Amino acid sequence: MSSKHHSSNNIAHARRMVHQLRKEAGVERIKVSKASADLMNYCHEHAKFDPLLVGIPASDNPFKDKKPCTIL
């Protein structure tokens, strides 16, 4: 009985593996050089909207202190 259960587990595992491999084989792939070029173009096109590159205006910054610290 144990070998039958072990055999059915192996078959189930093999089916899951085949299913996963079929899914991975169906994924559309592109060359790394094209992906990196696309990513660089995207970064250049959107750089003017990136707050880490252009900063946040003081009037729009919700974390800016309203009053200076009186302790210092």
Predicted model as a PDB file, atoms N, CA, C, CB and O in Angstrom, pLDDT in the B-factor column:
MODEL        1                                                                  
ATOM      1  N   MET A   1       0.823  -1.187   0.000  1.00 49.00           N  
ATOM      2  CA  MET A   1       0.000   0.000   0.000  1.00 49.00           C  
ATOM      3  C   MET A   1       0.871   1.257   0.000  1.00 49.00           C  
ATOM      4  CB  MET A   1      -0.938  -0.006   1.205  1.00 49.00           C  
ATOM      5  O   MET A   1       0.534   2.244  -0.654  1.00 49.00           O  
ATOM      6  N   SER A   2       1.979   1.227   0.722  1.00 65.00           N  
ATOM      7  CA  SER A   2       2.861   2.370   0.802  1.00 65.00           C  
ATOM      8  C   SER A   2       3.502   2.676  -0.545  1.00 65.00           C  
ATOM      9  CB  SER A   2       3.926   2.132   1.846  1.00 65.00           C  
ATOM     10  O   SER A   2       3.641   3.840  -0.918  1.00 65.00           O  
ATOM     11  N   SER A   3       3.891   1.637  -1.275  1.00 71.00           N  
ATOM     12  CA  SER A   3       4.507   1.868  -2.580  1.00 71.00           C  
ATOM     13  C   SER A   3       3.496   2.434  -3.573  1.00 71.00           C  
ATOM     14  CB  SER A   3       5.108   0.567  -3.124  1.00 71.00           C  
ATOM     15  O   SER A   3       3.857   3.225  -4.444  1.00 71.00           O  
ATOM     16  N   LYS A   4       2.223   2.029  -3.445  1.00 74.00           N  
ATOM     17  CA  LYS A   4       1.174   2.568  -4.324  1.00 74.00           C  
ATOM     18  C   LYS A   4       0.971   4.062  -4.034  1.00 74.00           C  
ATOM     19  CB  LYS A   4      -0.168   1.785  -4.130  1.00 74.00           C  
ATOM     20  O   LYS A   4       0.829   4.869  -4.953  1.00 74.00           O  
ATOM     21  N   HIS A   5       0.960   4.410  -2.760  1.00 73.00           N  
ATOM     22  CA  HIS A   5       0.799   5.808  -2.367  1.00 73.00           C  
ATOM     23  C   HIS A   5       2.009   6.629  -2.829  1.00 73.00           C  
ATOM     24  CB  HIS A   5       0.617   5.924  -0.832  1.00 73.00           C  
ATOM     25  O   HIS A   5       1.858   7.747  -3.324  1.00 73.00           O  
ATOM     26  N   HIS A   6       3.195   6.066  -2.663  1.00 77.00           N  
ATOM     27  CA  HIS A   6       4.429   6.735  -3.091  1.00 77.00           C  
ATOM     28  C   HIS A   6       4.426   6.918  -4.606  1.00 77.00           C  
ATOM     29  CB  HIS A   6       5.675   5.925  -2.647  1.00 77.00           C  
ATOM     30  O   HIS A   6       4.841   7.964  -5.106  1.00 77.00           O  
ATOM     31  N   SER A   7       3.966   5.920  -5.326  1.00 83.00           N  
ATOM     32  CA  SER A   7       3.900   5.982  -6.786  1.00 83.00           C  
ATOM     33  C   SER A   7       2.921   7.060  -7.241  1.00 83.00           C  
ATOM     34  CB  SER A   7       3.491   4.619  -7.363  1.00 83.00           C  
ATOM     35  O   SER A   7       3.207   7.799  -8.183  1.00 83.00           O  
ATOM     36  N   SER A   8       1.769   7.154  -6.579  1.00 86.00           N  
ATOM     37  CA  SER A   8       0.785   8.172  -6.968  1.00 86.00           C  
ATOM     38  C   SER A   8       1.305   9.571  -6.646  1.00 86.00           C  
ATOM     39  CB  SER A   8      -0.562   7.927  -6.253  1.00 86.00           C  
ATOM     40  O   SER A   8       1.008  10.524  -7.367  1.00 86.00           O  
ATOM     41  N   ASN A   9       2.087   9.703  -5.556  1.00 91.00           N  
ATOM     42  CA  ASN A   9       2.699  11.003  -5.251  1.00 91.00           C  
ATOM     43  C   ASN A   9       3.705  11.390  -6.324  1.00 91.00           C  
ATOM     44  CB  ASN A   9       3.384  10.971  -3.873  1.00 91.00           C  
ATOM     45  O   ASN A   9       3.772  12.553  -6.723  1.00 91.00           O  
ATOM     46  N   ASN A  10       4.490  10.422  -6.794  1.00 94.00           N  
ATOM     47  CA  ASN A  10       5.464  10.702  -7.852  1.00 94.00           C  
ATOM     48  C   ASN A  10       4.764  11.130  -9.133  1.00 94.00           C  
ATOM     49  CB  ASN A  10       6.342   9.470  -8.118  1.00 94.00           C  
ATOM     50  O   ASN A  10       5.217  12.050  -9.814  1.00 94.00           O  
ATOM     51  N   ILE A  11       3.672  10.474  -9.459  1.00 94.00           N  
ATOM     52  CA  ILE A  11       2.917  10.819 -10.678  1.00 94.00           C  
ATOM     53  C   ILE A  11       2.328  12.222 -10.538  1.00 94.00           C  
ATOM     54  CB  ILE A  11       1.781   9.776 -10.947  1.00 94.00           C  
ATOM     55  O   ILE A  11       2.391  13.018 -11.475  1.00 94.00           O  
ATOM     56  N   ALA A  12       1.761  12.526  -9.382  1.00 94.00           N  
ATOM     57  CA  ALA A  12       1.183  13.857  -9.166  1.00 94.00           C  
ATOM     58  C   ALA A  12       2.265  14.929  -9.240  1.00 94.00           C  
ATOM     59  CB  ALA A  12       0.463  13.922  -7.802  1.00 94.00           C  
ATOM     60  O   ALA A  12       2.061  15.993  -9.825  1.00 94.00           O  
ATOM     61  N   HIS A  13       3.398  14.641  -8.651  1.00 95.00           N  
ATOM     62  CA  HIS A  13       4.517  15.592  -8.703  1.00 95.00           C  
ATOM     63  C   HIS A  13       4.994  15.795 -10.139  1.00 95.00           C  
ATOM     64  CB  HIS A  13       5.685  15.102  -7.823  1.00 95.00           C  
ATOM     65  O   HIS A  13       5.261  16.923 -10.552  1.00 95.00           O  
ATOM     66  N   ALA A  14       5.101  14.722 -10.889  1.00 96.00           N  
ATOM     67  CA  ALA A  14       5.533  14.810 -12.286  1.00 96.00           C  
ATOM     68  C   ALA A  14       4.535  15.622 -13.106  1.00 96.00           C  
ATOM     69  CB  ALA A  14       5.700  13.401 -12.892  1.00 96.00           C  
ATOM     70  O   ALA A  14       4.936  16.396 -13.974  1.00 96.00           O  
ATOM     71  N   ARG A  15       3.250  15.455 -12.842  1.00 96.00           N  
ATOM     72  CA  ARG A  15       2.220  16.224 -13.571  1.00 96.00           C  
ATOM     73  C   ARG A  15       2.320  17.707 -13.250  1.00 96.00           C  
ATOM     74  CB  ARG A  15       0.806  15.709 -13.223  1.00 96.00           C  
ATOM     75  O   ARG A  15       2.191  18.555 -14.133  1.00 96.00           O  
ATOM     76  N   ARG A  16       2.550  18.011 -11.976  1.00 97.00           N  
ATOM     77  CA  ARG A  16       2.718  19.423 -11.604  1.00 97.00           C  
ATOM     78  C   ARG A  16       3.943  20.015 -12.285  1.00 97.00           C  
ATOM     79  CB  ARG A  16       2.841  19.573 -10.076  1.00 97.00           C  
ATOM     80  O   ARG A  16       3.907  21.149 -12.763  1.00 97.00           O  
ATOM     81  N   MET A  17       5.013  19.254 -12.329  1.00 98.00           N  
ATOM     82  CA  MET A  17       6.232  19.731 -12.987  1.00 98.00           C  
ATOM     83  C   MET A  17       5.999  19.974 -14.477  1.00 98.00           C  
ATOM     84  CB  MET A  17       7.372  18.722 -12.792  1.00 98.00           C  
ATOM     85  O   MET A  17       6.430  20.993 -15.016  1.00 98.00           O  
ATOM     86  N   VAL A  18       5.325  19.051 -15.135  1.00 97.00           N  
ATOM     87  CA  VAL A  18       5.041  19.198 -16.567  1.00 97.00           C  
ATOM     88  C   VAL A  18       4.159  20.414 -16.796  1.00 97.00           C  
ATOM     89  CB  VAL A  18       4.360  17.927 -17.132  1.00 97.00           C  
ATOM     90  O   VAL A  18       4.385  21.181 -17.732  1.00 97.00           O  
ATOM     91  N   HIS A  19       3.160  20.593 -15.949  1.00 97.00           N  
ATOM     92  CA  HIS A  19       2.270  21.743 -16.075  1.00 97.00           C  
ATOM     93  C   HIS A  19       3.071  23.048 -15.927  1.00 97.00           C  
ATOM     94  CB  HIS A  19       1.135  21.674 -15.013  1.00 97.00           C  
ATOM     95  O   HIS A  19       2.897  23.981 -16.710  1.00 97.00           O  
ATOM     96  N   GLN A  20       3.940  23.100 -14.923  1.00 97.00           N  
ATOM     97  CA  GLN A  20       4.761  24.300 -14.705  1.00 97.00           C  
ATOM     98  C   GLN A  20       5.707  24.542 -15.879  1.00 97.00           C  
ATOM     99  CB  GLN A  20       5.568  24.169 -13.401  1.00 97.00           C  
ATOM    100  O   GLN A  20       5.864  25.680 -16.321  1.00 97.00           O  
ATOM    101  N   LEU A  21       6.326  23.501 -16.379  1.00 97.00           N  
ATOM    102  CA  LEU A  21       7.242  23.657 -17.509  1.00 97.00           C  
ATOM    103  C   LEU A  21       6.517  24.120 -18.760  1.00 97.00           C  
ATOM    104  CB  LEU A  21       7.963  22.349 -17.788  1.00 97.00           C  
ATOM    105  O   LEU A  21       7.061  24.905 -19.536  1.00 97.00           O  
ATOM    106  N   ARG A  22       5.304  23.647 -18.963  1.00 96.00           N  
ATOM    107  CA  ARG A  22       4.517  24.107 -20.118  1.00 96.00           C  
ATOM    108  C   ARG A  22       4.179  25.589 -19.978  1.00 96.00           C  
ATOM    109  CB  ARG A  22       3.218  23.276 -20.262  1.00 96.00           C  
ATOM    110  O   ARG A  22       4.229  26.337 -20.955  1.00 96.00           O  
ATOM    111  N   LYS A  23       3.835  26.008 -18.762  1.00 96.00           N  
ATOM    112  CA  LYS A  23       3.558  27.431 -18.543  1.00 96.00           C  
ATOM    113  C   LYS A  23       4.804  28.264 -18.820  1.00 96.00           C  
ATOM    114  CB  LYS A  23       3.062  27.676 -17.101  1.00 96.00           C  
ATOM    115  O   LYS A  23       4.719  29.307 -19.469  1.00 96.00           O  
ATOM    116  N   GLU A  24       5.949  27.819 -18.338  1.00 96.00           N  
ATOM    117  CA  GLU A  24       7.181  28.566 -18.550  1.00 96.00           C  
ATOM    118  C   GLU A  24       7.589  28.584 -20.017  1.00 96.00           C  
ATOM    119  CB  GLU A  24       8.296  27.979 -17.712  1.00 96.00           C  
ATOM    120  O   GLU A  24       8.140  29.575 -20.495  1.00 96.00           O  
ATOM    121  N   ALA A  25       7.326  27.511 -20.722  1.00 96.00           N  
ATOM    122  CA  ALA A  25       7.669  27.462 -22.144  1.00 96.00           C  
ATOM    123  C   ALA A  25       6.788  28.411 -22.954  1.00 96.00           C  
ATOM    124  CB  ALA A  25       7.529  26.029 -22.677  1.00 96.00           C  
ATOM    125  O   ALA A  25       7.190  28.871 -24.022  1.00 96.00           O  
ATOM    126  N   GLY A  26       5.597  28.703 -22.454  1.00 95.00           N  
ATOM    127  CA  GLY A  26       4.679  29.584 -23.161  1.00 95.00           C  
ATOM    128  C   GLY A  26       4.922  31.062 -22.914  1.00 95.00           C  
ATOM    129  O   GLY A  26       4.284  31.900 -23.551  1.00 95.00           O  
ATOM    130  N   VAL A  27       5.824  31.403 -22.009  1.00 95.00           N  
ATOM    131  CA  VAL A  27       6.103  32.807 -21.703  1.00 95.00           C  
ATOM    132  C   VAL A  27       6.862  33.435 -22.863  1.00 95.00           C  
ATOM    133  CB  VAL A  27       6.913  32.941 -20.384  1.00 95.00           C  
ATOM    134  O   VAL A  27       7.852  32.889 -23.351  1.00 95.00           O  
ATOM    135  N   GLU A  28       6.371  34.605 -23.297  1.00 94.00           N  
ATOM    136  CA  GLU A  28       7.055  35.314 -24.377  1.00 94.00           C  
ATOM    137  C   GLU A  28       8.356  35.898 -23.843  1.00 94.00           C  
ATOM    138  CB  GLU A  28       6.153  36.432 -24.975  1.00 94.00           C  
ATOM    139  O   GLU A  28       8.372  36.521 -22.782  1.00 94.00           O  
ATOM    140  N   ARG A  29       9.413  35.702 -24.557  1.00 94.00           N  
ATOM    141  CA  ARG A  29      10.729  36.159 -24.111  1.00 94.00           C  
ATOM    142  C   ARG A  29      11.282  37.177 -25.109  1.00 94.00           C  
ATOM    143  CB  ARG A  29      11.706  34.959 -23.952  1.00 94.00           C  
ATOM    144  O   ARG A  29      11.031  37.106 -26.312  1.00 94.00           O  
ATOM    145  N   ILE A  30      12.044  38.124 -24.562  1.00 95.00           N  
ATOM    146  CA  ILE A  30      12.731  39.083 -25.413  1.00 95.00           C  
ATOM    147  C   ILE A  30      14.202  39.090 -25.010  1.00 95.00           C  
ATOM    148  CB  ILE A  30      12.097  40.516 -25.294  1.00 95.00           C  
ATOM    149  O   ILE A  30      14.560  38.652 -23.917  1.00 95.00           O  
ATOM    150  N   LYS A  31      15.037  39.585 -25.895  1.00 96.00           N  
ATOM    151  CA  LYS A  31      16.469  39.625 -25.614  1.00 96.00           C  
ATOM    152  C   LYS A  31      16.766  40.667 -24.540  1.00 96.00           C  
ATOM    153  CB  LYS A  31      17.266  39.933 -26.898  1.00 96.00           C  
ATOM    154  O   LYS A  31      16.083  41.686 -24.441  1.00 96.00           O  
ATOM    155  N   VAL A  32      17.783  40.398 -23.746  1.00 97.00           N  
ATOM    156  CA  VAL A  32      18.164  41.301 -22.662  1.00 97.00           C  
ATOM    157  C   VAL A  32      18.551  42.666 -23.226  1.00 97.00           C  
ATOM    158  CB  VAL A  32      19.330  40.707 -21.842  1.00 97.00           C  
ATOM    159  O   VAL A  32      18.257  43.690 -22.609  1.00 97.00           O  
ATOM    160  N   SER A  33      19.196  42.696 -24.371  1.00 97.00           N  
ATOM    161  CA  SER A  33      19.608  43.974 -24.955  1.00 97.00           C  
ATOM    162  C   SER A  33      18.384  44.827 -25.294  1.00 97.00           C  
ATOM    163  CB  SER A  33      20.465  43.740 -26.221  1.00 97.00           C  
ATOM    164  O   SER A  33      18.414  46.042 -25.095  1.00 97.00           O  
ATOM    165  N   LYS A  34      17.328  44.227 -25.793  1.00 97.00           N  
ATOM    166  CA  LYS A  34      16.110  44.976 -26.106  1.00 97.00           C  
ATOM    167  C   LYS A  34      15.417  45.412 -24.822  1.00 97.00           C  
ATOM    168  CB  LYS A  34      15.153  44.128 -26.971  1.00 97.00           C  
ATOM    169  O   LYS A  34      14.945  46.545 -24.725  1.00 97.00           O  
ATOM    170  N   ALA A  35      15.352  44.527 -23.841  1.00 97.00           N  
ATOM    171  CA  ALA A  35      14.705  44.873 -22.572  1.00 97.00           C  
ATOM    172  C   ALA A  35      15.439  46.026 -21.894  1.00 97.00           C  
ATOM    173  CB  ALA A  35      14.656  43.648 -21.635  1.00 97.00           C  
ATOM    174  O   ALA A  35      14.802  46.938 -21.367  1.00 97.00           O  
ATOM    175  N   SER A  36      16.758  45.995 -21.901  1.00 97.00           N  
ATOM    176  CA  SER A  36      17.517  47.070 -21.254  1.00 97.00           C  
ATOM    177  C   SER A  36      17.368  48.381 -22.025  1.00 97.00           C  
ATOM    178  CB  SER A  36      19.006  46.687 -21.142  1.00 97.00           C  
ATOM    179  O   SER A  36      17.286  49.447 -21.415  1.00 97.00           O  
ATOM    180  N   ALA A  37      17.332  48.316 -23.341  1.00 97.00           N  
ATOM    181  CA  ALA A  37      17.132  49.529 -24.139  1.00 97.00           C  
ATOM    182  C   ALA A  37      15.746  50.113 -23.872  1.00 97.00           C  
ATOM    183  CB  ALA A  37      17.306  49.225 -25.648  1.00 97.00           C  
ATOM    184  O   ALA A  37      15.601  51.328 -23.738  1.00 97.00           O  
ATOM    185  N   ASP A  38      14.735  49.259 -23.795  1.00 97.00           N  
ATOM    186  CA  ASP A  38      13.375  49.729 -23.486  1.00 97.00           C  
ATOM    187  C   ASP A  38      13.314  50.358 -22.098  1.00 97.00           C  
ATOM    188  CB  ASP A  38      12.370  48.567 -23.579  1.00 97.00           C  
ATOM    189  O   ASP A  38      12.665  51.385 -21.904  1.00 97.00           O  
ATOM    190  N   LEU A  39      13.985  49.744 -21.145  1.00 96.00           N  
ATOM    191  CA  LEU A  39      13.992  50.275 -19.781  1.00 96.00           C  
ATOM    192  C   LEU A  39      14.700  51.628 -19.724  1.00 96.00           C  
ATOM    193  CB  LEU A  39      14.672  49.282 -18.824  1.00 96.00           C  
ATOM    194  O   LEU A  39      14.245  52.541 -19.034  1.00 96.00           O  
ATOM    195  N   MET A  40      15.799  51.755 -20.439  1.00 96.00           N  
ATOM    196  CA  MET A  40      16.514  53.036 -20.460  1.00 96.00           C  
ATOM    197  C   MET A  40      15.663  54.119 -21.119  1.00 96.00           C  
ATOM    198  CB  MET A  40      17.859  52.892 -21.204  1.00 96.00           C  
ATOM    199  O   MET A  40      15.627  55.253 -20.641  1.00 96.00           O  
ATOM    200  N   ASN A  41      14.981  53.780 -22.209  1.00 97.00           N  
ATOM    201  CA  ASN A  41      14.099  54.754 -22.863  1.00 97.00           C  
ATOM    202  C   ASN A  41      12.976  55.180 -21.928  1.00 97.00           C  
ATOM    203  CB  ASN A  41      13.512  54.169 -24.159  1.00 97.00           C  
ATOM    204  O   ASN A  41      12.645  56.363 -21.847  1.00 97.00           O  
ATOM    205  N   TYR A  42      12.393  54.221 -21.224  1.00 95.00           N  
ATOM    206  CA  TYR A  42      11.319  54.536 -20.279  1.00 95.00           C  
ATOM    207  C   TYR A  42      11.836  55.477 -19.193  1.00 95.00           C  
ATOM    208  CB  TYR A  42      10.749  53.242 -19.645  1.00 95.00           C  
ATOM    209  O   TYR A  42      11.167  56.450 -18.845  1.00 95.00           O  
ATOM    210  N   CYS A  43      13.015  55.194 -18.662  1.00 93.00           N  
ATOM    211  CA  CYS A  43      13.582  56.034 -17.603  1.00 93.00           C  
ATOM    212  C   CYS A  43      13.846  57.446 -18.104  1.00 93.00           C  
ATOM    213  CB  CYS A  43      14.878  55.418 -17.068  1.00 93.00           C  
ATOM    214  O   CYS A  43      13.565  58.412 -17.394  1.00 93.00           O  
ATOM    215  N   HIS A  44      14.379  57.585 -19.311  1.00 94.00           N  
ATOM    216  CA  HIS A  44      14.657  58.917 -19.868  1.00 94.00           C  
ATOM    217  C   HIS A  44      13.357  59.683 -20.121  1.00 94.00           C  
ATOM    218  CB  HIS A  44      15.466  58.797 -21.181  1.00 94.00           C  
ATOM    219  O   HIS A  44      13.294  60.888 -19.876  1.00 94.00           O  
ATOM    220  N   GLU A  45      12.329  59.001 -20.606  1.00 94.00           N  
ATOM    221  CA  GLU A  45      11.056  59.664 -20.892  1.00 94.00           C  
ATOM    222  C   GLU A  45      10.347  60.114 -19.619  1.00 94.00           C  
ATOM    223  CB  GLU A  45      10.150  58.733 -21.683  1.00 94.00           C  
ATOM    224  O   GLU A  45       9.655  61.133 -19.630  1.00 94.00           O  
ATOM    225  N   HIS A  46      10.505  59.378 -18.527  1.00 92.00           N  
ATOM    226  CA  HIS A  46       9.774  59.681 -17.297  1.00 92.00           C  
ATOM    227  C   HIS A  46      10.641  60.349 -16.227  1.00 92.00           C  
ATOM    228  CB  HIS A  46       9.180  58.413 -16.739  1.00 92.00           C  
ATOM    229  O   HIS A  46      10.177  60.548 -15.105  1.00 92.00           O  
ATOM    230  N   ALA A  47      11.864  60.691 -16.545  1.00 93.00           N  
ATOM    231  CA  ALA A  47      12.768  61.287 -15.557  1.00 93.00           C  
ATOM    232  C   ALA A  47      12.253  62.621 -15.043  1.00 93.00           C  
ATOM    233  CB  ALA A  47      14.150  61.470 -16.156  1.00 93.00           C  
ATOM    234  O   ALA A  47      12.445  62.949 -13.872  1.00 93.00           O  
ATOM    235  N   LYS A  48      11.602  63.394 -15.903  1.00 92.00           N  
ATOM    236  CA  LYS A  48      11.141  64.720 -15.470  1.00 92.00           C  
ATOM    237  C   LYS A  48       9.991  64.648 -14.471  1.00 92.00           C  
ATOM    238  CB  LYS A  48      10.710  65.534 -16.674  1.00 92.00           C  
ATOM    239  O   LYS A  48       9.659  65.649 -13.835  1.00 92.00           O  
ATOM    240  N   PHE A  49       9.374  63.460 -14.325  1.00 89.00           N  
ATOM    241  CA  PHE A  49       8.283  63.290 -13.364  1.00 89.00           C  
ATOM    242  C   PHE A  49       8.731  62.563 -12.097  1.00 89.00           C  
ATOM    243  CB  PHE A  49       7.139  62.530 -14.011  1.00 89.00           C  
ATOM    244  O   PHE A  49       7.918  62.345 -11.198  1.00 89.00           O  
ATOM    245  N   ASP A  50       9.983  62.191 -12.009  1.00 90.00           N  
ATOM    246  CA  ASP A  50      10.480  61.405 -10.878  1.00 90.00           C  
ATOM    247  C   ASP A  50      10.886  62.332  -9.741  1.00 90.00           C  
ATOM    248  CB  ASP A  50      11.673  60.517 -11.305  1.00 90.00           C  
ATOM    249  O   ASP A  50      11.830  63.108  -9.892  1.00 90.00           O  
ATOM    250  N   PRO A  51      10.187  62.267  -8.597  1.00 84.00           N  
ATOM    251  CA  PRO A  51      10.517  63.179  -7.502  1.00 84.00           C  
ATOM    252  C   PRO A  51      11.900  62.940  -6.907  1.00 84.00           C  
ATOM    253  CB  PRO A  51       9.488  63.059  -6.421  1.00 84.00           C  
ATOM    254  O   PRO A  51      12.459  63.841  -6.283  1.00 84.00           O  
ATOM    255  N   LEU A  52      12.459  61.757  -7.085  1.00 86.00           N  
ATOM    256  CA  LEU A  52      13.811  61.516  -6.582  1.00 86.00           C  
ATOM    257  C   LEU A  52      14.859  62.233  -7.425  1.00 86.00           C  
ATOM    258  CB  LEU A  52      14.104  60.019  -6.553  1.00 86.00           C  
ATOM    259  O   LEU A  52      15.954  62.520  -6.940  1.00 86.00           O  
ATOM    260  N   LEU A  53      14.533  62.524  -8.681  1.00 87.00           N  
ATOM    261  CA  LEU A  53      15.479  63.211  -9.559  1.00 87.00           C  
ATOM    262  C   LEU A  53      15.267  64.721  -9.569  1.00 87.00           C  
ATOM    263  CB  LEU A  53      15.363  62.672 -10.970  1.00 87.00           C  
ATOM    264  O   LEU A  53      16.234  65.483  -9.579  1.00 87.00           O  
ATOM    265  N   VAL A  54      14.012  65.158  -9.566  1.00 85.00           N  
ATOM    266  CA  VAL A  54      13.734  66.590  -9.685  1.00 85.00           C  
ATOM    267  C   VAL A  54      13.383  67.236  -8.353  1.00 85.00           C  
ATOM    268  CB  VAL A  54      12.611  66.814 -10.662  1.00 85.00           C  
ATOM    269  O   VAL A  54      13.332  68.463  -8.264  1.00 85.00           O  
ATOM    270  N   GLY A  55      13.142  66.452  -7.330  1.00 83.00           N  
ATOM    271  CA  GLY A  55      12.792  66.995  -6.024  1.00 83.00           C  
ATOM    272  C   GLY A  55      11.306  67.294  -5.919  1.00 83.00           C  
ATOM    273  O   GLY A  55      10.567  67.241  -6.902  1.00 83.00           O  
ATOM    274  N   ILE A  56      10.896  67.606  -4.715  1.00 79.00           N  
ATOM    275  CA  ILE A  56       9.497  67.932  -4.445  1.00 79.00           C  
ATOM    276  C   ILE A  56       9.444  69.404  -4.060  1.00 79.00           C  
ATOM    277  CB  ILE A  56       8.889  67.016  -3.310  1.00 79.00           C  
ATOM    278  O   ILE A  56      10.193  69.834  -3.182  1.00 79.00           O  
ATOM    279  N   PRO A  57       8.584  70.179  -4.691  1.00 79.00           N  
ATOM    280  CA  PRO A  57       8.457  71.595  -4.300  1.00 79.00           C  
ATOM    281  C   PRO A  57       8.042  71.688  -2.824  1.00 79.00           C  
ATOM    282  CB  PRO A  57       7.413  72.334  -5.211  1.00 79.00           C  
ATOM    283  O   PRO A  57       7.248  70.878  -2.348  1.00 79.00           O  
ATOM    284  N   ALA A  58       8.576  72.664  -2.118  1.00 75.00           N  
ATOM    285  CA  ALA A  58       8.290  72.812  -0.686  1.00 75.00           C  
ATOM    286  C   ALA A  58       6.800  72.986  -0.432  1.00 75.00           C  
ATOM    287  CB  ALA A  58       9.056  74.003  -0.108  1.00 75.00           C  
ATOM    288  O   ALA A  58       6.293  72.546   0.599  1.00 75.00           O  
ATOM    289  N   SER A  59       6.100  73.616  -1.351  1.00 78.00           N  
ATOM    290  CA  SER A  59       4.661  73.833  -1.153  1.00 78.00           C  
ATOM    291  C   SER A  59       3.865  72.531  -1.258  1.00 78.00           C  
ATOM    292  CB  SER A  59       4.136  74.842  -2.176  1.00 78.00           C  
ATOM    293  O   SER A  59       2.783  72.427  -0.682  1.00 78.00           O  
ATOM    294  N   ASP A  60       4.383  71.537  -1.984  1.00 79.00           N  
ATOM    295  CA  ASP A  60       3.686  70.265  -2.160  1.00 79.00           C  
ATOM    296  C   ASP A  60       4.158  69.179  -1.200  1.00 79.00           C  
ATOM    297  CB  ASP A  60       3.858  69.789  -3.570  1.00 79.00           C  
ATOM    298  O   ASP A  60       3.600  68.082  -1.195  1.00 79.00           O  
ATOM    299  N   ASN A  61       5.172  69.461  -0.391  1.00 77.00           N  
ATOM    300  CA  ASN A  61       5.757  68.453   0.480  1.00 77.00           C  
ATOM    301  C   ASN A  61       4.976  68.366   1.793  1.00 77.00           C  
ATOM    302  CB  ASN A  61       7.238  68.771   0.754  1.00 77.00           C  
ATOM    303  O   ASN A  61       5.057  69.279   2.615  1.00 77.00           O  
ATOM    304  N   PRO A  62       4.214  67.276   2.004  1.00 77.00           N  
ATOM    305  CA  PRO A  62       3.427  67.179   3.238  1.00 77.00           C  
ATOM    306  C   PRO A  62       4.295  66.884   4.463  1.00 77.00           C  
ATOM    307  CB  PRO A  62       2.368  66.098   3.093  1.00 77.00           C  
ATOM    308  O   PRO A  62       3.810  67.000   5.588  1.00 77.00           O  
ATOM    309  N   PHE A  63       5.551  66.510   4.281  1.00 77.00           N  
ATOM    310  CA  PHE A  63       6.412  66.161   5.401  1.00 77.00           C  
ATOM    311  C   PHE A  63       7.293  67.318   5.860  1.00 77.00           C  
ATOM    312  CB  PHE A  63       7.272  64.993   5.029  1.00 77.00           C  
ATOM    313  O   PHE A  63       8.015  67.197   6.849  1.00 77.00           O  
ATOM    314  N   LYS A  64       7.237  68.416   5.157  1.00 75.00           N  
ATOM    315  CA  LYS A  64       8.044  69.577   5.547  1.00 75.00           C  
ATOM    316  C   LYS A  64       7.460  70.183   6.817  1.00 75.00           C  
ATOM    317  CB  LYS A  64       8.096  70.640   4.401  1.00 75.00           C  
ATOM    318  O   LYS A  64       6.245  70.329   6.946  1.00 75.00           O  
ATOM    319  N   ASP A  65       8.335  70.532   7.750  1.00 74.00           N  
ATOM    320  CA  ASP A  65       7.889  71.145   9.003  1.00 74.00           C  
ATOM    321  C   ASP A  65       7.233  72.490   8.717  1.00 74.00           C  
ATOM    322  CB  ASP A  65       9.075  71.319   9.986  1.00 74.00           C  
ATOM    323  O   ASP A  65       7.714  73.277   7.902  1.00 74.00           O  
ATOM    324  N   LYS A  66       6.137  72.728   9.400  1.00 73.00           N  
ATOM    325  CA  LYS A  66       5.432  73.999   9.234  1.00 73.00           C  
ATOM    326  C   LYS A  66       6.164  75.128   9.967  1.00 73.00           C  
ATOM    327  CB  LYS A  66       3.983  73.880   9.750  1.00 73.00           C  
ATOM    328  O   LYS A  66       6.226  76.262   9.493  1.00 73.00           O  
ATOM    329  N   LYS A  67       6.718  74.785  11.138  1.00 73.00           N  
ATOM    330  CA  LYS A  67       7.475  75.764  11.929  1.00 73.00           C  
ATOM    331  C   LYS A  67       8.852  75.202  12.184  1.00 73.00           C  
ATOM    332  CB  LYS A  67       6.755  76.103  13.274  1.00 73.00           C  
ATOM    333  O   LYS A  67       9.006  73.984  12.271  1.00 73.00           O  
ATOM    334  N   PRO A  68       9.844  76.036  12.305  1.00 72.00           N  
ATOM    335  CA  PRO A  68      11.175  75.507  12.640  1.00 72.00           C  
ATOM    336  C   PRO A  68      11.188  74.957  14.073  1.00 72.00           C  
ATOM    337  CB  PRO A  68      12.257  76.612  12.478  1.00 72.00           C  
ATOM    338  O   PRO A  68      10.357  75.330  14.901  1.00 72.00           O  
ATOM    339  N   CYS A  69      12.108  74.101  14.335  1.00 70.00           N  
ATOM    340  CA  CYS A  69      12.241  73.494  15.652  1.00 70.00           C  
ATOM    341  C   CYS A  69      12.761  74.533  16.640  1.00 70.00           C  
ATOM    342  CB  CYS A  69      13.181  72.265  15.603  1.00 70.00           C  
ATOM    343  O   CYS A  69      13.791  75.157  16.385  1.00 70.00           O  
ATOM    344  N   THR A  70      12.073  74.730  17.760  1.00 70.00           N  
ATOM    345  CA  THR A  70      12.454  75.744  18.739  1.00 70.00           C  
ATOM    346  C   THR A  70      13.520  75.235  19.704  1.00 70.00           C  
ATOM    347  CB  THR A  70      11.235  76.202  19.516  1.00 70.00           C  
ATOM    348  O   THR A  70      14.171  76.040  20.369  1.00 70.00           O  
ATOM    349  N   ILE A  71      13.713  73.931  19.796  1.00 70.00           N  
ATOM    350  CA  ILE A  71      14.704  73.377  20.698  1.00 70.00           C  
ATOM    351  C   ILE A  71      16.104  73.664  20.189  1.00 70.00           C  
ATOM    352  CB  ILE A  71      14.497  71.877  20.868  1.00 70.00           C  
ATOM    353  O   ILE A  71      16.994  73.996  20.972  1.00 70.00           O  
ATOM    354  N   LEU A  72      16.306  73.541  18.902  1.00 59.00           N  
ATOM    355  CA  LEU A  72      17.624  73.767  18.316  1.00 59.00           C  
ATOM    356  C   LEU A  72      17.776  75.230  18.055  1.00 59.00           C  
ATOM    357  CB  LEU A  72      17.827  72.956  17.021  1.00 59.00           C  
ATOM    358  O   LEU A  72      18.815  75.664  17.559  1.00 59.00           O  
TER     359      LEU A  72                                                      
ENDMDL                                                                          
END                                                                             
